[in-house]
Amino acid sequence: MNVERARDPGSARLVLTLACTAQFMVVLDVSVVNVALPSIQQSLGFDTADLSWVVNAYALVFAGFLLLGGRLADLFGQRRTVLIGLALFSASSLIAGLAETPAVLVTARAVQGLGAAVLAPASLTMLTTTFPEGAPRVRALAAWTAVGLAGGTAGNLIGGVLTTYLSWRWVLLINVPFGALAILPAIRFLATGTGHRTRRLDLPGAMLVTAGLLTLAYGIVRTREHGWSEPGTIGALSLGAGLLMTFVVVETRLAPVPLLPLRLLRLRTVTVGNIVLVLTGACLVPMWYFLSLTMQHVLHLDALHTGLGFLPHTVLTILVGTQVVPRLMRRADGRTLIITGTLIAAGGFLWQSSITAADDYFSGILGPAILVSAGTGLLNTPVTATATSGVPEHDAGAASGLTNTAKQVGGALGLAVLATVTGGTGNTPENLVADYRSAFGIISAVLVLSAAFALFLPRAPDSGTPRPQGQQDRRAV
């Protein structure tokens, strides 16, 4: 067995703290550089067209290698996997923070993405293999989910504060002490299991899925400047789709130890749960981008006050996710909470889509933020618990990697599509307001679609009462 479940409460809490720290670090770096981009451009001499790769190099490599990262914990054990991830992430953060050329910074950000792809699924696997299904796991997942949401939200605030009062370099260097502090607890408290006895890694599958996701994401991102009908865009999208189809064939027929055991997709909780994660990720990740631009371009807030403007989102999401959801999950099934939370968030985005240039922060942002944050906090823990429930322990890392991949791929592709669909009308204040209103309206509609998919989830897969493993495994598509 890869991990021992019989932990004393103190050790379990330390594992939870370590998992939450790792999740906070990797999610934080998705958004933390956004506010610092102008300073980075001026300091290192980035061309405007190349500046986006400071963000994309991290996000695309992160999304592309998540399935491989999830499988590593199954094959090589949690301790070794977490230490490798921490070393990659911390060392590349140091190099990025000290970079003197654009090439060094972009390369270091890509390695950061690789370290994040190893850490993120491993942090979830720590919880699913340490805490048994039922109330203990629900509480642990609630904390992990809330910390992840806080990392995404806090990135804007931390980036604004560090850039304003120190330097853009500290946006990246701040990861180094966190990573160093996490190494000793990882050595002391993570299980020493050596993983699956075959120790075979599905390298062809890993290369195919990574190349497919990266190429597909590149094709989507390319549409921002070149459009959907440009030959290079069509070629990238076609190649990405072809690589992913080849990946399915390899995993089904050729791989002795598949990177993604397709038998997991026979579980309705896993399949439908990850569809919901893709759709909600395509809404909630772009939310930070469009809200940040709305506060700066429509409400004319500076970087620091824009970061402070996200505090209500952070506080309310954490309160709902950690204090309300665990209690509700003892009384209501996960499907009900997912649908309810998704529809509440959809209502918040519909309200947000009515913002005008005459609004201020309190009339244009705060009201919708209450609904969006309450709905987001309500749905995230149940959908994560659902998408990883009923999974055999030896596939826990693969399920965790799939869950994280669904969120990140949905977010990356959703942002690219929304930026393309809503852009191009001009940079006048009136046109910008119209673009942002359209983005929030589309997000609201996609969240309603997510709620419709959630109707296909089985009832009560994640209630507070543990279910026999075999009973959950029979909940197949």
N, C-alpha and C positions, 0 to 999 in steps of 0.2 A: 504494500500500500504506500502511496506517495506521501501522505500526510497523516499524522496522528490526530484523531479528533479529541482524544481524552486529554484536554489541556486544563490546567487550573485557570480560574477566572482571571488572575493577574496576567498570565501569559497570553490568554485570548485577547485581553484588552490591548496589550502591546502589539499583537499581530494586527488588530484593527487599526491602531494608531499608525503603524508602519504602512498598511495598505492605503489609508486615507492620505498620508503624506505623499506617497508615490502618485496617487491619483491627482492630488492637488497640483503637484509639480507639472505633470504632463499636460493637464488641461489648461493650466495657467499659461503655458507657453504657446497655446494656440492663439491667444488674443493679446498677450502682454506687449508685443512689439508694435501693435497698430498705432498707438499714440506716438510712439518714438520714431516712426518712419521718416518724417521730415528731418529730424536731427541726424538720423543715420545717413540719409541721402547727402546732406550737407557735409558731414564729417568724412565720409568715405568716397564721395564723388560718384554715387550711383547715377546711371542714366534713368530717366523716368520710366522707360519701358521695362527696365530690369529690376526696379525696386520691389515689384510685387513678389519676386522670388525669395525675398527675406521671409515672407509669410508662406509662400507656396512650397518652398523646399522642405520646410518642416511638415506642413499639413499633408502634402502628397506622399512623402515617404512614411509618415506616421500611418496614414490610412492603408497604404500599399502593403506594409509589413505586419499589420496587426494579426492576421491569421497565423503567420509564421511565429510571431511572438507568443500567441496563445498556445501553440503546440509545443513550444520549447519547454514550458513548465511541466507538461505531461511527460516529455521524453527525458529531461535532464534534471528534474527536481526543482522545487521552488527556490531553495536557498541559492543555488548556483545561478539560476535564471535571474533572480532579483539582483544579485550582486553584479552580474554582467550588465544588466539594464542600468543600474545606478552608476556604474563606472563609465559607460558610454555617454549617458546623459550629462553627468557632472563634468567630465573631461571636455566634451564638446561645448558645453556652456561656457567653460573657462576660455577655450580657444575663440569662441564667437565673441565673448566680451572683450577680448584683447585684440580682435582682428583689426588689421590696418588696410586691407583691400577688400573690395566686394567679393572676389572669388573665395577668399578664405572664410568670410562671413557666411556666404551661401552654402559652402561645403560643410561648415560646422553646423549650420542649421539642419542640413540633411541628416547628418550623423545624430543630432539631437532627436530628429524624428524617428530614427532607427532605435535609439535608446528608449524613447517613449513607447514605441510599438512593442518592445519587450516588457516594459514596466506595467503598462496599463492592463493588459489581460492578466498578468501575474498578480497584480493587486486584487483583482476580482477573484481569481482562483484561490488566493489566500483565505478569502471569506467563505467561499462555497465549500472548501475542504476543511475549514476549521470549525465553522458553525453549522450544526445540523439543520435540515429544513424545518420550517416552523418559525415560532416567535423569535428565537435567538438569531436566526439568519436574517429575518425581516428587520430586526433592529440594527444589525451590522450593515445590511445593504442600505438602510435608510441613512445611516451616518456616511457611508461611502458615497452614495449618490449626492447627498447634500454638499459634501466637501467638493465633489467634482463640479457641481453647479456653481459653488462659491468660487472655485478656481477660474471658471470661465468668466464669471461676472467681475471678480476682483482683478483680472488681468487688465481691464481698462483703467481701473482706479490706480493700481500699483504702477502700471506703465506711466500714467500721467504724473504721479507723485515723484517717482524716481527720475524721470526725464526732466521734470521742472526743477527739482532741488539738488540732484546729483549729476547724472549723465545717462545717456541712452545705454552706455555699457553696463550699468548696474541692472538694467532690465534683464540682462542675460546672466551677469555674474551672481545675482541673488540665488540662483539655483545651486551654486557650488556648496555653500555651507549647509543647505538643506540635504543635499545628497550625501555629504560627508557624515552628517549626524545620523542618517538613516542606515549607514553601513554596519555599524556595531550592533544595533538591534536585529538587523537581518541575520547576521552571523549567530547571534545568541539565541534568537527565539524562533526562527523558521526551521521547519523540519528538515532533517538530513536525508530524507528519502532520495533515492537515485532515479526515480521516475520509472517509466515503462521499461521492462527488461530487455526488449529488443533494441532499444536505443537507435532505431533507424529514423532518419529525418527525411521527409518527402521533399527533397530539393527540387525536382522537376515541378511538382505542384506549387512549391513556394515561389519559384521563379515565374511560373505562368500567371498565378493569381496576382503577384506583385506587379509584374509588367502589364498585365491586363488592366488593373485598377489605375496604375499610374498613367497609362496611355489614354484610357477613357477619361480620367480626370483632366489630363492635359488637353484633350480635345474639347472638353467643356469649357475650360478656362480660356482656351484659344478663341472661342466664339466672342469673347468680350471685345477683341480688337478686329477680328477677321470675319465674324459672322458664321452662320451655320452652313452656308452653301459653298464656302471656300474649299478648294480641293484638299489643302492640308488638313483642314478641320474634318472633312469627311473621311479622309484617310486615317487620321488618328482615332476617330470614333469607331470606324470599321475594324481597324486592327485591334483596338481594345476589346471590342465585343468578340472578335474571333479568338483572341487569347483566352478570354474567360470561358468560352464554349469548349476550347481545347482542355482547359483546366478541369471542367466537369467530366470530360471523357477520361482524362488521366486518373482522376480521383475515383471514378466508377470502375474502371477496368484494369488499370495498370499499376497503381500505387499499392505496395504491400502494406504500408502503414500510412494511410491518407492523412494529409495535412488537415483537411476538413472531412471527417467521416460523414458521408452523405446519409448514413442511417440516422444521424441527428435530425435531419430534415423531415423524417417520418413522424417526429413528435410535433403535434399541432402547436404546443406551447412554444417550441423553438422556432418553427417556421413563421407562424403568424406574429409571434412576439417580435421577431427580427424585422418583419415587414413594417410593423408599427414603429419600431426604432428607426428604420430608414426614413420613414415619412416624417416623424416628429423631429429627427435630427435635421432634415432638410428645412425645417421651420425654425427650430430653436437656436441652431448655430448661426444662421444668417441674421437672426433677431439682433444680436449684439452689433453687427456691422451696420445695419440700417438704423438702429436706434442711436448709435454713436454719431452717424452722419446727420440724422435728424436734429439731434441736440446742438450740433455745431453749425449746421448750415441753415436750419430753420429757426431755432431758438437763439442762435449766436452765442453759445456758451464756449468758454475756452477749454483746453484739454483737461485741466485739473477739475473744473466744475462739471465737465461731462463725465469724468470718472466718478465724482461724488454723486452724480445723478443716477448711477446704477445701484447705489446703496439700498434703496427700497426693494429692488429686485432680489438682491443678495439676502437681505435679512428675512424677508417674507418667505422666500423659497426654502431657506434653511429651517425656519420655524415650522412650516407646514411639513417639510420632508422628514424632520427628525422628531417632532413632537406630536403632530396630528396623525400622520400616515400610519405609524406602527399601531396606534390605538384603533384606527379605522380598520386595519387589516385583520384585526381579531374579530371584527363584527361583519365585515363585508368582503365579498370575494374580489380578487384582483381585477377581473374583467370590469366589474362595475366601477371601481375606482379609476381605471385607465380611461374608460369612456367618459366618466364625469369630469375628470381632470382635463381631458383633451377638449371637451366642449366648452368648459369654462375658459381655457386658454384661447380657444377660437373666438369666443365672445370678446375677450380682451383685445385681440388683434383687430377684430372688426371695429371696435371702438377706436383703437389706435389709428386705423386707416382714415378717420375723419379729421385728423389734425390739420390745422391751417396756420398760416404765417402770423395770424393774429393771436395765437395761443401763447401762453407762457408754460413754464415747467409744470405747474400744479394743474392747469387745465388740460394740457396737451399730453403729458407723460405719466403723471402720478396715478391718475384714475385707472387707465388701462394697465399700468404696471401691477396694480393690486390683483386684477383678474388674471393676467398672464402669469404672475408669479405663483398665485394660489393654485392655478391649474397645473402649472409645470411641477410644482412641489408635490402635488397630489398624484400625478401619473408616473413620475420617473422611477420611484422605488418599485411599485407593482409591475411595471413593464420589464424592468431589469430582472426582478425575481421570477417572473413568468418565463422569460426567454432563457433562463438557466435552470429551470425546475425540471425534475425528472430525468436529469442527465447522469449517466454512470460516472463514478468518480474518476475513472481513467480517461474520460473525455471532457472533464471539467475545464481544462485549459483551452481546448478547442472551442467549447461553447462560449467561454469568456472572450476568446479572441473574435469569434463571430459577432458577439454582442457589441463589442467595442468597434469592430469594423463597420457594422451597420450604422452606428451613430456617426462615425467620422466620415464614411463615404457619403452618407445622406447629407451631412452638413456641407462637405466640400462641393458636391454636385449641386446641392440646393442653392448655395451661395452663387455659384457660377451661373446657374440658370436664371436665378432672380436678377442678378446684376445685368445679364444680357437682355432679359425680357423687359425690365423697367428702365434700362439706360437708353441713351441716344436721343433724348428729347431736348437736350441743351442744358446749360449750366445757369440759367436765370433762376432767381428764387422761386418763381411760379412753377417752372418745369421741375425743379428739384422736389418741391412739395408734392407735385403730382406723381413723380416717380416713387417717392417713399410711401405715399398713400397706396399706390398700386401694389407695392411689395407687401405691405401689411395685409391688404385685402386678399392677395394670393395665399399668403401664409395661413390666414383664417380658413380659406376654402380647403387647403391641403390638410389642416388639422381635422376638419369635419370628415374628410376622406379617411384619415387615420382612425377616427372613432368608428366609422363603418367597418373597417377591417377588424377592429378589436371585437366586434360582435361575433366573430368566428372563433374567438378563444374559448376553451372549455371553462366551465364555471369552477371557481374556488380552487385553482391550482396552487395558490400561494397563501392559503389561510393560515391562521396561527396554529392549527392542529396538524402535526406532521402526518403525511400520508406514506403508506408503504411504497418502496421504490418501484416495485413491479406494477402497482396500480397506476402510478404516474407514467410509466413507460408505455402503457397500453393506450394512452391518450394520443393516438397517432392520426395523421391526416388520412 
